[in-house]
């Protein structure tokens, strides 16, 4: 069971890191006026997914 918990913790950490990194990239692309680029849309889509996953962790009381 401990191994499973470790995997969940790793997943959460990876998602939170990706969420932060992609926010930085979105801000950079936005400042360059590239909101219509495929890369921008890709990062934005990923952030929406990560946001949903993080919200689920919060909903179940797994994170604050």
ABEGO torsion letter per residue (X at the ends): XAAAAAAAAAAAAAAAAAAAAAAAAAAAAAAAGAAABAAAAAAAAAAAAAAAAAAAAAAAGABX
